[in-house]
Amino acid sequence: MSLSQDRPTNPAKHYLKVKSGAVCYYDKESQENVDVPTPLEFIVLDQLATVKGWSDQDESGYWSNEVRHVGRDTLTVRTSKGMKESGIWRDIKGSIGVAGAKYHSSIYIAVKGRDGLEINNLSLTGAALNVWIEFTQKNPINTNKITLTGWNDAKKGSVSYKVPVFEATPMGEAERQEAVELDKQLQEYLSEYFSYTPDDDHDDQYVRGVQKDAVIKDIDDEPLQISDIPF
């Protein structure tokens, strides 16, 4: 790595995963999944796209870089064995090299912490992502704060599971200003992130600064019209 170029550090404090009926994050110190209570209130700062999942062949999780436009930006998907595929998601998602990998929406959010709002990352895929897409088509997320209020029952074949329920409420001016300051911090990181180029493809098992996280198995339900999602 260049002496003058440090890898950008993601400002997200926790990486939240929505699974069937629960929200949790992986705690590196305890090496356990920690449940997050609902209702969960948050403000959306930005939305990106990435790929995660589990490779039975490599006995490893998948991870990739994050992109703004899944329909035209290149995703480089890796496991602990190395790079598996690189390309536009619609072109590589059927490849045997990424069997078990799933598209995720990587949503940077502001949530209440001990000292005010803090940046977290919320990962959605499958049925939960479908619900989110439908919700955002009907509710503006730039002027509202969002609450994951609970869960609805759903079924796919013989498998029953739960999907999140989202509600929108107007954002107060004070919390909006606090979220704007966090977004400035996030955008500074993203600017560095998208311009960062590692010297080595295997640079600490990262791809352009994206950190691996725990794989939490969920309902294997592909999002609707995934190649057309604009973020």
Summary of the structure (lengths in Angstrom):
residues: 231
radius of gyration: 17.4
end to end distance: 30.0
largest distance: 55.5
contacts: 663
relative contact order: 0.23
helix: 21%
strand: 42%
